[in-house]
Amino acid sequence: MPARITRRHALMAISAAALASRAARAAGYPDRTITLVVPYSPGGGTDIAARLVAPELQKILKQTVVVVNKPGAGSIIGVEYVAHAAPDGYTLLFTAGDGMVMDPAMYKSLPYDTNRDFLPITDVVTFPLFVIVKGDSPIKTIKDLVAYIKAHPDKANYASSSSVFWLASELFAQQAGLNATRVQYKGAGNMVSAVLTGEVLFAIPSPPPVVGQAKAGAVRILATTAPHRLPAFPDVPTMAEAGVAGVTVVDWSGVWAPAGTSLEIVATLNKAVRQVLAMPEFAEKTARINVTPAGASEADFKKLITSELAMWKGVAEKAHISLTR
């Protein structure tokens, strides 16, 4: 007598078939172009890091890896795009911590949830921030900047794009007892350009778009938000050394896959990216732009995200930042 097929048996069969299909896809991964979505305009630290990783990752995975910029609303537009992408390992998010741990701390609601909609793969690079002014500015130190802002509140504005630069600038203002007006731009490169043209008084961007301009004398670096001085800029003080304590910010960029992506594919990507980060030539390239290779396991990267989600929520609450879209 044939066995009775119950609804439960049918669901189990469907589930098993789906798992088998996912396993088969993972086994052949990758077999076509992989896209790294950077949710910022070209020229910023995360964009540069992605473009350093992509060609080396391409060699390891033996498939084309392209970088696509999707800037807007800080980084929200690009992050949301990947949250809704097919969970097949071919559309990945390459972003800094702002969209994943800072925006969730600042916005009442977002069109994505860091924990629900993404699987962390690994962090890629870490980098401090620089406080910069125009190269020919009479402002030569952080104390000069603080004094100028207090004396000229009508000229006290700063460039910002994503939330890390916003929160870092607000943290600086809080610790120094300042009021400054935020002027929003699409990316760190645009922030530096705004300082160069005199559209804003100062900015606190990531190093990559700053280094060349600083060496040319077009911008002046007043301090770094790193906990220690940087080898490439030994004369640049930390914020504490410059007279404003409590402004230590080290940003990072990482890679995420949409939730639902095969764990085998995530493990493949984690291994491949960490191979890139271990290359001596990659370390040499990142040293030139003052960023440091990272490369955590999936589990450790998830712990970092959880920790920073809590930390930046506290910073945003203290700054009375509660945004709606």
N, C-alpha and C positions, 0 to 999 in steps of 0.2 A: 504494500500500500504506500503510495507516495507520501513523503513527509509534508506536513502542512506548513506553508510559508506564511509566517506572521509578519505584521508590520515591523516589529522589532528586528526580525531576521532581515527584512528588506533594507532597513536603515543601516544595519551592520554591514550588509553587502555593499551598499552605496559608499559607506564610509571607508571600507577596505579598498574599494576600487579607487576612491579619491586619493587615499594615501599611497596606493601603488602608482597612480599617475604622477603624483608629486615626487615620489622617489625616482621615477624614471626620468622626469624633467631635471631633477637635481643631478642625476648621474651623468647626464649629457651637458651639464652647464659648464661654461657658457658656449652657446653655439651661434651667437649673433652680437651685434653692437651693444655695449653697455653705456648708459648715459649717466654722468654725474651731474646732478642739478645743483648749481650754486645759486642761492636765493639773493644774490647781491649783484651789483653792476661790476664789470671787469675792473681790475686794478687794485682791489683791496687784498688784505692778507689771506683771507680764505680762498679767494679766486686764484691767487698766485700759488698757494699750496696745492689746490686741486690740479692746476696745470703742471705742477712738478710731479705729482703722483700719477696722473693719467698715462703718460707714455711708458712708465716703468711697469705699471699694472697691466698695461696692454701686452707687454712682453711676457709677463708671467702667465696671464690667462690665455694668451694666444688668440685674443679677439680685440677688435677695435674698441677703445674707450674714449668717449668724447665728453667735453665739458660744455654744459649749456647754462647760460645765465638767465635767471628768472627773478629780477629784482622787483621790489615794490612793497610798500607798507612795512618798512624795516626789512624783515625777511619772511613775513607771513605768507605772501603770495606763493613764493617758491616752495616753502615748507608744506603748505596746503596742497599744492600740486602733487607732490610726491606722496602725501598721505592718501590721496585718491588714486594713485597709480596702481597698475597691476602688480600683485605681489609675486613677481617671477624672477627678481634679481637683475632685471635689465634697466630699471629706473631707480637710481639711488640718490639719496640726499647727502650732499657734502656741505656742511654748514658749521658755523661757529656756535658757541653755546647759547647765544642770545635767543634764537628762535625756539630752542628746546628747553632752556631752564630760566631765562630771564623774561621773555614775553609771557610765559604762563604765570610768572609772578606779578606782572604788571597789568595784565588784561583780566577783566571780569570773566570774559569768555573768549574762546578762540575757535576757529573752524577745524581744529585738530586737537588731539590730546597726546602729549609726548609719550606717555606710557601705553595708552590704548592703541595708537595708530602706527607706532614704529617699533622696530627691533634694532637696538644699538649694535653696531658691528665693531667699531674701535675708534678711539681718538687718534688723530693723525699728527698734529703738531700743537705745541703750546707757545704762546707769545705774550709778552708784556705789552703795555701801551705807552705812548709817549705824549707828554704835554708839549704842544708846539705853538709858536707864534711866527709871524712873518720874519724873514731873515733880517730885514733892515729896521725892525721894530726897536724902539728904545727900551723895550722890556727885555731884560737879560736874565732874570731869575724868577722863581716862583713867588718870592716875596714882592718883587716888582709887579708881577701880574696881579697879585692880591691887592696891592696898594692902588694900582691903576683902576681896577674894577670898582673899588670902594670910592675912588675920587671921580670916576666917570661912569656912573650907572647907566647913562644913556647909550654908552658904547660897549656895554658889557654883554656880549653875545658869543655863543660858541657853536661850532658845527657839530652835528650829530647825524648818524644814520640809523644803524641798528641799536638795539636796546643796551648792548654792552657799553657802547660809547656814551649813550645817554645816562645810564646808571653810574658809570665811572665819573662822568662830569658832575652829576648831581651829588655824588659822594664827596668829590673834591669841594664843591660849593658848600656843602653842609659842614665839612670838617674845618673849612677856612672861614666860615661865617659870611658867605657871599650870596648875592642874588644875581643870577645871570640868565639871559634869555636863550633858549634853544632854537637853532635854525636847522631844519631837517634837510638832509641830502640822501641820495640813493646808496652811497657806499663810501668806504674809507678813502678811496682815491678822490672822490668828489669833495670830501671834507678837507683834504690837503689842498686841493685847488682853491677852495673857498678861503683858506688862510693865505695862500699865495696872492690872491687877487684883492685881499683886504675886505672881502665881504663879511668876514667874522673876525673877532679878536683872537680867539684861540680855538684849539680842538684837541681831543685826546684820542687819536686813532692808533691802529696797529702799526708795527714797524715797516712792513714791506713798501707801502707807498711813500714813506717818510725818508728812508735811508738815503736814497739818491739825492733827493731835494736838500737834505741836511748837509750832505757832503759838498754839494754845490753852493751852499750858503743861502739857498732860497728860503729855507725855513730854519728856525732856531729851536732846538730841543731844550726845554727847560728842566725836565725831569722825566724819570720813568716810573711806572707804577709797579715795576718788579720789586721783589723783596731785597734785591741786591743790584749793584751796578753791573752793566753789561760789558763783556770783554771788548766789543767793537766800539763802545762809547764809554771809556773809563772815566771821562770827565763829566759825564751826565749823572747827577745825583739821583738817589731815590726820592720819593715824595717826602719821606720822613727826614732824610738828610736836608732836603730843601726847605723844611720848616712846617710841613703839613703832614702830621701823622695820621694813621688810620686809613690811608688810601693805597692799599696793596691789592692790585687786580691783575691776575694772570688769566688771559683768555685761552681758549682752545678751539680747534676745529676737529670734527669727526665725521664718520660715515654712518648712515642709517639706511635700513631697508623698510619698505612698507610692512605693516603687520600682516601676518599670514604667509610671508615668505618662508620657504622651506628652511628649517634649521641647518640642513646640510649645506644649502647655498650660503647662508650666513657664515657658517664655519669656514667654507671655502674662501669667502671674501676676507674674513678676518685673517686667515693664514696668508693670503696673497698680499694684503695691504701691509701686514707686519713684515713680510719679506722685503717689500719696497723700503720701509722705514729703516731696516737693518743695513741697507746698502751704504757703504762709505761715501759714495758719490752723492747720494741723497742728503746725507748729513752735511756734506760740504756745501751743497746748494742752499740748504735751509739756513746754514750758519751765516751765509752772505746777507740774508734778509732778517737776521736776528729772530728766527723761530727755531724751536727745538723739536725733533722727532719724538713722538710719544709711542703709542702702540699697545694699549691694554687688551686684556682678554675681554670677551663679551661680558662676562660677569663683573669684572672690575670696572668696565666702562659704565655699566648700568648702576653700580654703586656710586660712581662719581656724579652721574646725572641726578640720582636721588638726593645726594648730599647738597648739590648746588641748587636744586629746586627749592629746598628749604632755606638756604642761605640768602638767595636773591629775593625771596618773598619777604624776608625780614628787612632787607635794604629798601625795597619798593614801598613797604608799609611806612617806614620811617620817613621816606621822601614824599609820602602822601600821593603816590602815583597809583591811580586805579582807573584804567582805561576801558572804553567801550569801542566797538567797531561799528 
